[in-house]
Amino acid sequence: MATVLVIGANRGIGLEFTKQFLARGDKVIGTCRDGSADQELNRLQAEQADLQLLTLDVSSDESIAAFPAQLGDTAVDIFINNAGVYGPRDSVFGNVDEQNWLPVLRINSIAPMLLTQSIIKNLRKGQDKKLLYVTSKMGSIDDNKGGGSYIYRSSKAALNAIVKSISVDLSTEGFTAAVLHPGWVQTDMGGPNALIDAQTSVSGMISVIDNLSSSHAGCFFNYDGDIIPW
């Protein structure tokens, strides 16, 4: 049984990670903003002794700084940073400004780094030492043939660069860090026209996590295990 920390467990991909890890017998610590847990997550908590819900707002420095106290001495085997936002849908050339850009960079790029640093003692106590960060193919520079989406693309490209450095810096301690593209998923962010459902995406990503080894440190994975070019 592994202890899995899922950041952003309230809905969509994060909720599906929570459900699938619980279904196979793992312990899950899920986070959501104060008072934001939806009915399904609350139901799971009532039914599952192996689910613990903690409060975390990744847009808040204070919340990130206070989070380790909630974890206490708990060892975290698998860390999944799933919290993220898309930002303005109309971030096309000529319509990008700092006011809309900075909050997305804060949540998608900066918060994952700050959070990893803040809980490193818990991660060091874990056995698996797997650090996964949900990114997007839209953060691939090589794959960008459509342009636009400046805010979201840049935030995920920054996350990819951050995780690559984490994978190098923590490798000597036995950590394996990688980024995961969930695919175009039918969630609130992906919309109803997306190509795959959350169950398919998450089952694929869990398979990638299960097979993750030190040779995969810093890799950019698609949900089906294929490598995405930077």
Backbone as CSV, one residue per row, in Angstrom:
resi,resn,N_x,N_y,N_z,CA_x,CA_y,CA_z,C_x,C_y,C_z
1,MET,0.848,-1.197,0.000,0.000,0.000,0.000,0.880,1.241,0.000
2,ALA,0.657,2.106,-0.968,1.395,3.369,-1.047,0.538,4.496,-0.482
3,THR,1.187,5.524,0.012,0.491,6.743,0.413,0.675,7.763,-0.697
4,VAL,-0.442,8.177,-1.293,-0.421,9.059,-2.456,-1.002,10.412,-2.067
5,LEU,-0.255,11.465,-2.325,-0.738,12.826,-2.083,-1.198,13.413,-3.414
6,VAL,-2.494,13.721,-3.513,-3.070,14.272,-4.739,-3.459,15.722,-4.490
7,ILE,-2.749,16.634,-5.130,-3.057,18.058,-5.005,-4.136,18.401,-6.033
8,GLY,-5.230,18.977,-5.543,-6.346,19.292,-6.431,-7.226,18.081,-6.667
9,ALA,-7.716,17.487,-5.571,-8.477,16.229,-5.661,-9.975,16.449,-5.805
10,ASN,-10.393,17.677,-5.895,-11.810,17.986,-5.784,-12.660,17.529,-6.955
11,ARG,-12.102,17.536,-8.162,-12.914,17.211,-9.336,-12.011,16.764,-10.474
12,GLY,-12.650,16.349,-11.558,-11.928,16.024,-12.777,-10.844,14.990,-12.579
13,ILE,-9.663,15.287,-13.088,-8.543,14.350,-13.063,-8.112,14.040,-11.623
14,GLY,-8.061,15.047,-10.759,-7.656,14.832,-9.384,-8.605,13.910,-8.643
15,LEU,-9.888,14.085,-8.846,-10.891,13.214,-8.231,-10.758,11.790,-8.755
16,GLU,-10.498,11.659,-10.046,-10.358,10.327,-10.637,-9.094,9.637,-10.143
17,PHE,-8.005,10.368,-9.985,-6.801,9.796,-9.354,-7.156,9.252,-7.972
18,THR,-7.868,10.049,-7.208,-8.251,9.654,-5.854,-9.057,8.364,-5.878
19,LYS,-10.046,8.285,-6.739,-10.913,7.104,-6.820,-10.135,5.858,-7.241
20,GLN,-9.266,6.000,-8.241,-8.569,4.816,-8.744,-7.495,4.317,-7.777
21,PHE,-6.790,5.215,-7.120,-5.796,4.759,-6.132,-6.486,4.094,-4.946
22,LEU,-7.605,4.648,-4.500,-8.346,4.029,-3.404,-8.859,2.651,-3.800
23,ALA,-9.348,2.530,-5.041,-9.938,1.271,-5.506,-8.924,0.136,-5.498
24,ARG,-7.655,0.469,-5.648,-6.651,-0.598,-5.672,-5.965,-0.800,-4.320
25,GLY,-6.456,-0.090,-3.299,-5.980,-0.341,-1.953,-4.928,0.603,-1.417
26,ASP,-4.651,1.692,-2.131,-3.684,2.656,-1.635,-4.352,3.648,-0.688
27,LYS,-3.551,4.314,0.102,-4.029,5.397,0.951,-3.865,6.707,0.197
28,VAL,-4.890,7.561,0.225,-4.844,8.822,-0.514,-5.035,9.996,0.434
29,ILE,-4.168,10.970,0.312,-4.345,12.261,0.955,-4.689,13.243,-0.155
30,GLY,-5.915,13.737,-0.149,-6.353,14.652,-1.190,-6.484,16.061,-0.652
31,THR,-6.182,17.044,-1.485,-6.316,18.429,-1.052,-7.340,19.160,-1.908
32,CYS,-7.991,20.128,-1.284,-8.864,21.049,-2.001,-8.921,22.344,-1.204
33,ARG,-9.385,23.387,-1.842,-9.517,24.661,-1.145,-10.580,24.541,-0.056
34,ASP,-10.469,25.352,0.954,-11.385,25.298,2.093,-12.838,25.415,1.642
35,GLY,-13.625,24.397,1.994,-15.046,24.419,1.678,-15.399,24.085,0.247
36,SER,-14.401,23.645,-0.557,-14.673,23.423,-1.979,-14.903,21.958,-2.332
37,ALA,-14.801,21.053,-1.352,-14.972,19.630,-1.646,-16.385,19.372,-2.177
38,ASP,-16.478,18.698,-3.318,-17.801,18.447,-3.878,-18.449,17.223,-3.228
39,GLN,-19.675,16.962,-3.612,-20.441,15.902,-2.959,-19.775,14.538,-3.111
40,GLU,-19.228,14.261,-4.299,-18.636,12.944,-4.524,-17.396,12.741,-3.661
41,LEU,-16.587,13.787,-3.522,-15.388,13.677,-2.690,-15.772,13.507,-1.220
42,ASN,-16.775,14.241,-0.770,-17.239,14.081,0.609,-17.805,12.683,0.839
43,ARG,-18.505,12.149,-0.148,-19.048,10.793,-0.031,-17.920,9.779,0.074
44,LEU,-16.891,9.950,-0.757,-15.747,9.048,-0.699,-15.088,9.084,0.671
45,GLN,-14.948,10.275,1.230,-14.320,10.396,2.541,-15.143,9.668,3.607
46,ALA,-16.465,9.748,3.494,-17.333,9.079,4.465,-17.252,7.556,4.345
47,GLU,-16.976,7.073,3.131,-16.971,5.638,2.873,-15.591,4.995,2.988
48,GLN,-14.549,5.789,2.792,-13.203,5.236,2.680,-12.315,5.658,3.840
49,ALA,-11.929,4.695,4.653,-11.047,4.998,5.777,-9.656,5.413,5.310
50,ASP,-9.315,5.037,4.072,-7.977,5.338,3.557,-7.905,6.667,2.809
51,LEU,-8.946,7.494,2.923,-8.934,8.822,2.298,-8.928,9.892,3.373
52,GLN,-7.939,10.758,3.289,-7.842,11.904,4.188,-7.878,13.164,3.342
53,LEU,-8.707,14.121,3.727,-8.803,15.385,3.003,-8.178,16.508,3.811
54,LEU,-7.302,17.263,3.149,-6.643,18.394,3.778,-6.938,19.658,2.968
55,THR,-6.810,20.782,3.643,-7.093,22.066,3.000,-5.813,22.670,2.439
56,LEU,-5.869,23.067,1.158,-4.717,23.724,0.533,-5.201,24.603,-0.607
57,ASP,-4.764,25.845,-0.593,-5.022,26.784,-1.682,-3.674,27.131,-2.299
58,VAL,-3.389,26.578,-3.472,-2.059,26.760,-4.061,-1.826,28.174,-4.568
59,SER,-2.863,29.005,-4.570,-2.675,30.405,-4.969,-2.232,31.270,-3.791
60,SER,-2.117,30.663,-2.607,-1.794,31.407,-1.390,-0.459,30.967,-0.805
61,ASP,0.465,31.898,-0.647,1.746,31.607,0.009,1.524,31.098,1.435
62,GLU,0.578,31.736,2.124,0.307,31.367,3.510,-0.211,29.930,3.603
63,SER,-1.080,29.544,2.669,-1.642,28.196,2.685,-0.567,27.151,2.413
64,ILE,0.307,27.425,1.455,1.404,26.501,1.156,2.336,26.376,2.354
65,ALA,2.638,27.510,3.003,3.545,27.489,4.160,2.941,26.722,5.329
66,ALA,1.613,26.751,5.452,0.947,26.081,6.571,0.673,24.604,6.295
67,PHE,0.791,24.190,5.062,0.398,22.829,4.693,1.231,21.737,5.368
68,PRO,2.549,21.870,5.502,3.328,20.805,6.148,2.838,20.470,7.550
69,ALA,2.306,21.445,8.279,1.802,21.177,9.623,0.610,20.227,9.580
70,GLN,-0.201,20.312,8.510,-1.324,19.391,8.359,-0.837,17.968,8.070
71,LEU,0.230,17.857,7.305,0.783,16.535,6.995,1.469,15.910,8.204
72,GLY,2.025,16.742,9.048,2.735,16.215,10.210,3.930,15.384,9.786
73,ASP,4.059,14.193,10.359,5.186,13.306,10.051,4.830,12.258,8.994
74,THR,3.696,12.416,8.330,3.248,11.422,7.351,4.240,11.282,6.203
75,ALA,4.609,10.061,5.897,5.478,9.791,4.751,4.635,9.738,3.486
76,VAL,5.085,10.427,2.463,4.382,10.452,1.173,5.208,9.676,0.156
77,ASP,4.627,8.612,-0.384,5.341,7.774,-1.355,5.248,8.325,-2.775
78,ILE,4.054,8.781,-3.150,3.807,9.288,-4.506,3.144,10.652,-4.397
79,PHE,3.747,11.643,-5.013,3.229,13.014,-4.994,2.713,13.362,-6.385
80,ILE,1.452,13.745,-6.463,0.858,14.114,-7.748,0.352,15.543,-7.666
81,ASN,1.037,16.446,-8.343,0.605,17.841,-8.401,-0.346,18.009,-9.578
82,ASN,-1.626,18.079,-9.275,-2.636,18.146,-10.321,-3.309,19.509,-10.413
83,ALA,-3.148,20.360,-9.407,-3.827,21.654,-9.409,-3.343,22.498,-10.585
84,GLY,-4.282,23.107,-11.292,-3.910,23.949,-12.425,-5.114,24.694,-12.960
85,VAL,-4.833,25.776,-13.665,-5.891,26.573,-14.298,-5.495,26.862,-15.737
86,TYR,-6.482,27.128,-16.562,-6.201,27.469,-17.964,-5.971,28.965,-18.140
87,GLY,-6.737,29.763,-17.409,-6.638,31.207,-17.573,-7.529,31.685,-18.707
88,PRO,-7.335,32.916,-19.146,-8.191,33.485,-20.188,-8.095,32.686,-21.491
89,ARG,-9.243,32.359,-22.060,-9.274,31.597,-23.310,-8.873,32.447,-24.505
90,ASP,-8.896,33.764,-24.326,-8.614,34.666,-25.459,-7.219,35.271,-25.360
91,SER,-6.246,34.491,-24.836,-4.885,35.019,-24.700,-4.134,34.891,-26.024
92,VAL,-4.643,35.618,-27.021,-4.044,35.650,-28.359,-3.148,36.880,-28.466
93,PHE,-2.324,36.909,-29.479,-1.411,38.042,-29.671,-2.211,39.342,-29.746
94,GLY,-1.758,40.326,-28.979,-2.452,41.597,-28.926,-3.456,41.692,-27.789
95,ASN,-3.673,40.556,-27.095,-4.674,40.549,-26.032,-4.144,39.873,-24.764
96,VAL,-2.827,39.987,-24.547,-2.204,39.386,-23.362,-1.727,40.508,-22.451
97,ASP,-2.099,40.419,-21.171,-1.611,41.427,-20.236,-1.129,40.763,-18.949
98,GLU,-0.342,41.511,-18.208,0.290,40.994,-16.991,-0.738,40.588,-15.944
99,GLN,-1.820,41.341,-15.827,-2.814,41.090,-14.803,-3.427,39.697,-14.927
100,ASN,-3.643,39.232,-16.151,-4.205,37.900,-16.373,-3.141,36.809,-16.377
101,TRP,-1.915,37.201,-16.735,-0.828,36.230,-16.892,-0.293,35.729,-15.552
102,LEU,-0.044,36.655,-14.630,0.641,36.308,-13.390,-0.106,35.287,-12.522
103,PRO,-1.438,35.377,-12.370,-2.112,34.369,-11.546,-1.987,32.952,-12.102
104,VAL,-1.955,32.802,-13.426,-1.823,31.481,-14.037,-0.411,30.947,-13.828
105,LEU,0.588,31.803,-14.006,1.966,31.394,-13.721,2.115,30.996,-12.257
106,ARG,1.452,31.730,-11.399,1.532,31.453,-9.960,1.032,30.033,-9.654
107,ILE,-0.129,29.667,-10.178,-0.737,28.377,-9.854,-0.082,27.232,-10.621
108,ASN,0.172,27.434,-11.907,0.664,26.334,-12.756,2.161,26.110,-12.664
109,SER,2.927,27.146,-12.376,4.393,27.044,-12.454,5.083,27.224,-11.111
110,ILE,4.737,28.295,-10.414,5.455,28.636,-9.182,5.007,27.776,-8.010
111,ALA,3.695,27.615,-7.844,3.171,26.859,-6.694,3.692,25.422,-6.623
112,PRO,3.786,24.691,-7.741,4.313,23.323,-7.637,5.729,23.261,-7.060
113,MET,6.554,24.233,-7.427,7.915,24.282,-6.895,7.905,24.607,-5.408
114,LEU,7.141,25.637,-5.019,7.075,26.025,-3.608,6.520,24.890,-2.758
115,LEU,5.519,24.202,-3.286,4.900,23.117,-2.540,5.864,21.940,-2.364
116,THR,6.593,21.605,-3.421,7.569,20.515,-3.332,8.619,20.826,-2.278
117,GLN,9.094,22.065,-2.277,10.082,22.458,-1.260,9.498,22.364,0.148
118,SER,8.229,22.762,0.291,7.640,22.845,1.630,7.394,21.472,2.248
119,ILE,7.175,20.442,1.418,6.857,19.107,1.957,8.002,18.111,1.734
120,ILE,9.188,18.601,1.474,10.288,17.711,1.128,10.597,16.722,2.253
121,LYS,10.381,17.101,3.508,10.635,16.162,4.616,9.700,14.958,4.536
122,ASN,8.441,15.199,4.177,7.482,14.100,4.031,7.829,13.224,2.843
123,LEU,8.277,13.857,1.760,8.649,13.110,0.565,9.895,12.257,0.817
124,ARG,10.825,12.777,1.577,12.046,12.030,1.884,11.758,10.785,2.723
125,LYS,10.675,10.812,3.485,10.309,9.662,4.315,9.618,8.567,3.508
126,GLY,9.159,8.895,2.304,8.434,7.926,1.491,9.341,6.858,0.904
127,GLN,8.731,5.743,0.499,9.472,4.631,-0.091,9.629,4.784,-1.602
128,ASP,8.563,5.123,-2.293,8.588,5.172,-3.760,9.373,6.365,-4.295
129,LYS,9.211,7.500,-3.624,9.898,8.737,-4.013,9.618,9.104,-5.479
130,LYS,8.336,9.047,-5.842,7.915,9.420,-7.196,7.185,10.756,-7.150
131,LEU,7.652,11.707,-7.948,7.083,13.051,-7.996,6.529,13.290,-9.394
132,LEU,5.210,13.429,-9.490,4.566,13.597,-10.791,3.829,14.927,-10.839
133,TYR,3.956,15.602,-11.961,3.347,16.915,-12.132,2.524,16.890,-13.418
134,VAL,1.215,17.155,-13.277,0.341,17.137,-14.443,0.590,18.407,-15.247
135,THR,1.007,18.233,-16.484,1.327,19.346,-17.363,0.379,19.303,-18.564
136,SER,0.832,19.755,-19.702,0.028,19.711,-20.922,0.949,19.655,-22.127
137,LYS,0.474,18.974,-23.150,1.198,18.966,-24.421,1.338,20.375,-24.976
138,MET,0.431,21.260,-24.544,0.514,22.657,-24.989,1.741,23.364,-24.432
139,GLY,2.406,22.742,-23.463,3.657,23.289,-22.960,4.873,22.824,-23.741
140,SER,4.644,21.961,-24.741,5.740,21.503,-25.596,6.036,22.559,-26.657
141,ILE,7.264,23.025,-26.702,7.666,24.004,-27.719,7.710,23.341,-29.091
142,ASP,8.200,22.102,-29.120,8.286,21.370,-30.388,6.910,21.136,-30.995
143,ASP,5.915,20.897,-30.145,4.579,20.544,-30.625,3.734,21.760,-30.988
144,ASN,4.205,22.945,-30.668,3.399,24.153,-30.894,3.387,24.538,-32.368
145,LYS,2.344,24.109,-33.025,2.167,24.472,-34.444,1.010,25.447,-34.639
146,GLY,0.253,25.693,-33.568,-0.942,26.521,-33.689,-0.812,27.924,-33.137
147,GLY,0.269,28.192,-32.374,0.428,29.521,-31.794,-0.643,29.819,-30.761
148,GLY,-0.729,31.102,-30.369,-1.753,31.526,-29.425,-1.619,30.894,-28.061
149,SER,-2.681,31.013,-27.260,-2.725,30.441,-25.898,-1.452,30.769,-25.122
150,TYR,-1.012,32.025,-25.218,0.276,32.427,-24.647,0.369,32.138,-23.154
151,ILE,-0.697,32.432,-22.442,-0.638,32.330,-20.988,-0.540,30.868,-20.552
152,TYR,-1.423,30.023,-21.047,-1.418,28.622,-20.631,-0.166,27.907,-21.129
153,ARG,0.177,28.108,-22.401,1.367,27.449,-22.950,2.618,27.797,-22.136
154,SER,2.799,29.068,-21.855,4.016,29.493,-21.159,4.057,28.956,-19.734
155,SER,2.884,28.883,-19.085,2.867,28.393,-17.702,3.243,26.922,-17.637
156,LYS,2.813,26.139,-18.624,3.132,24.715,-18.622,4.559,24.462,-19.114
157,ALA,5.044,25.281,-20.031,6.452,25.163,-20.446,7.370,25.470,-19.267
158,ALA,6.986,26.469,-18.464,7.769,26.797,-17.269,7.742,25.644,-16.273
159,LEU,6.568,25.039,-16.072,6.475,23.889,-15.178,7.385,22.762,-15.649
160,ASN,7.385,22.494,-16.950,8.235,21.429,-17.493,9.707,21.681,-17.171
161,ALA,10.142,22.929,-17.334,11.539,23.275,-17.052,11.850,23.119,-15.567
162,ILE,10.906,23.506,-14.726,11.090,23.388,-13.276,11.238,21.928,-12.868
163,VAL,10.347,21.084,-13.386,10.380,19.668,-13.011,11.636,18.992,-13.531
164,LYS,12.099,19.406,-14.696,13.349,18.859,-15.210,14.492,19.132,-14.230
165,SER,14.537,20.341,-13.690,15.585,20.677,-12.721,15.393,19.911,-11.420
166,ILE,14.145,19.770,-10.972,13.872,18.979,-9.774,14.382,17.548,-9.962
167,SER,14.145,17.001,-11.156,14.556,15.618,-11.419,16.070,15.454,-11.327
168,VAL,16.796,16.492,-11.707,18.256,16.452,-11.620,18.716,16.648,-10.180
169,ASP,18.155,17.663,-9.527,18.625,18.038,-8.193,18.320,16.991,-7.129
170,LEU,17.213,16.250,-7.283,16.817,15.281,-6.261,17.151,13.836,-6.636
171,SER,17.786,13.645,-7.766,18.067,12.276,-8.215,19.014,11.541,-7.268
172,THR,19.942,12.257,-6.673,20.903,11.607,-5.772,20.238,11.110,-4.487
173,GLU,19.030,11.595,-4.203,18.285,11.145,-3.019,17.300,10.033,-3.369
174,GLY,17.348,9.558,-4.611,16.476,8.463,-5.007,15.126,8.874,-5.547
175,PHE,14.915,10.174,-5.774,13.646,10.641,-6.317,13.610,10.504,-7.838
176,THR,12.424,10.222,-8.353,12.182,10.272,-9.790,11.053,11.260,-10.033
177,ALA,11.354,12.357,-10.708,10.366,13.390,-11.013,10.112,13.410,-12.512
178,ALA,8.851,13.558,-12.893,8.481,13.585,-14.307,7.196,14.384,-14.477
179,VAL,6.918,14.765,-15.725,5.673,15.475,-16.037,4.766,14.577,-16.873
180,LEU,3.459,14.714,-16.652,2.453,13.875,-17.306,1.441,14.730,-18.059
181,HIS,1.259,14.425,-19.329,0.182,15.037,-20.112,-1.026,14.116,-20.054
182,PRO,-2.163,14.582,-19.511,-3.312,13.693,-19.337,-4.107,13.430,-20.605
183,GLY,-3.733,14.092,-21.700,-4.553,14.020,-22.896,-5.607,15.117,-22.869
184,TRP,-6.407,15.169,-23.934,-7.519,16.127,-23.973,-8.707,15.429,-23.328
185,VAL,-8.993,15.814,-22.068,-9.908,15.046,-21.222,-11.226,15.788,-21.029
186,GLN,-12.289,15.023,-20.953,-13.630,15.563,-20.742,-13.801,15.975,-19.283
187,THR,-13.313,17.168,-18.980,-13.433,17.756,-17.645,-13.959,19.168,-17.809
188,ASP,-14.089,19.888,-16.684,-14.511,21.286,-16.773,-13.538,22.093,-17.614
189,MET,-12.233,21.783,-17.527,-11.245,22.507,-18.312,-11.237,22.034,-19.757
190,GLY,-11.295,20.716,-19.967,-11.198,20.174,-21.317,-12.447,20.342,-22.142
191,GLY,-13.602,20.407,-21.470,-14.859,20.590,-22.179,-15.454,19.284,-22.679
192,PRO,-16.701,19.327,-23.129,-17.414,18.112,-23.527,-16.944,17.501,-24.838
193,ASN,-16.202,18.268,-25.648,-15.748,17.768,-26.952,-14.382,17.092,-26.887
194,ALA,-13.824,16.985,-25.682,-12.511,16.356,-25.523,-12.547,14.896,-25.972
195,LEU,-11.369,14.351,-26.243,-11.264,13.055,-26.908,-11.403,11.864,-25.978
196,ILE,-11.030,11.998,-24.705,-11.057,10.850,-23.797,-11.715,11.242,-22.482
197,ASP,-12.186,10.231,-21.746,-12.763,10.513,-20.435,-11.682,10.433,-19.362
198,ALA,-12.050,10.904,-18.168,-11.079,10.961,-17.075,-10.602,9.577,-16.668
199,GLN,-11.482,8.584,-16.730,-11.091,7.229,-16.336,-9.964,6.695,-17.215
200,THR,-10.088,6.910,-18.528,-9.067,6.442,-19.474,-7.747,7.165,-19.241
201,SER,-7.829,8.479,-19.065,-6.626,9.281,-18.847,-5.890,8.847,-17.591
202,VAL,-6.620,8.751,-16.497,-5.983,8.472,-15.213,-5.462,7.036,-15.136
203,SER,-6.204,6.079,-15.678,-5.702,4.697,-15.658,-4.401,4.598,-16.443
204,GLY,-4.298,5.345,-17.544,-3.054,5.371,-18.309,-1.923,6.008,-17.528
205,MET,-2.208,7.128,-16.861,-1.164,7.808,-16.103,-0.712,6.978,-14.901
206,ILE,-1.630,6.270,-14.267,-1.232,5.410,-13.149,-0.324,4.290,-13.636
207,SER,-0.587,3.781,-14.828,0.301,2.764,-15.397,1.697,3.330,-15.613
208,VAL,1.761,4.580,-16.095,3.061,5.240,-16.264,3.763,5.367,-14.914
209,ILE,3.020,5.782,-13.886,3.590,5.949,-12.553,4.108,4.618,-12.012
210,ASP,3.312,3.570,-12.189,3.720,2.252,-11.691,5.033,1.790,-12.313
211,ASN,5.232,2.128,-13.579,6.422,1.666,-14.307,7.575,2.666,-14.280
212,LEU,7.401,3.745,-13.532,8.414,4.791,-13.479,9.657,4.295,-12.752
213,SER,10.811,4.547,-13.352,12.082,4.200,-12.716,13.041,5.375,-12.862
214,SER,14.202,5.237,-12.272,15.178,6.329,-12.302,15.582,6.714,-13.720
215,SER,15.466,5.784,-14.653,15.819,6.086,-16.048,14.824,7.042,-16.692
216,HIS,13.679,7.244,-16.052,12.637,8.118,-16.592,12.666,9.501,-15.956
217,ALA,13.640,9.778,-15.126,13.700,11.066,-14.435,13.711,12.213,-15.446
218,GLY,12.821,13.174,-15.232,12.766,14.345,-16.090,12.066,14.130,-17.408
219,CYS,11.405,12.991,-17.604,10.728,12.719,-18.883,9.380,13.422,-18.958
220,PHE,8.926,13.618,-20.185,7.654,14.272,-20.508,6.765,13.190,-21.116
221,PHE,5.864,12.632,-20.294,5.049,11.496,-20.712,3.658,11.898,-21.169
222,ASN,3.178,11.249,-22.218,1.766,11.260,-22.543,1.073,10.254,-21.622
223,TYR,-0.227,10.379,-21.476,-0.954,9.477,-20.576,-0.842,8.015,-20.983
224,ASP,-0.558,7.759,-22.251,-0.446,6.363,-22.719,0.976,5.833,-22.653
225,GLY,1.880,6.622,-22.074,3.260,6.177,-21.908,4.223,6.652,-22.968
226,ASP,3.708,7.229,-24.060,4.596,7.757,-25.100,5.346,8.986,-24.571
227,ILE,6.544,9.195,-25.095,7.335,10.367,-24.729,6.962,11.529,-25.652
228,ILE,6.721,12.692,-25.039,6.396,13.902,-25.793,7.668,14.743,-25.928
229,PRO,7.968,15.249,-27.118,9.168,16.094,-27.284,9.013,17.424,-26.563
230,TRP,10.129,17.938,-26.077,10.088,19.209,-25.344,9.706,20.361,-26.257
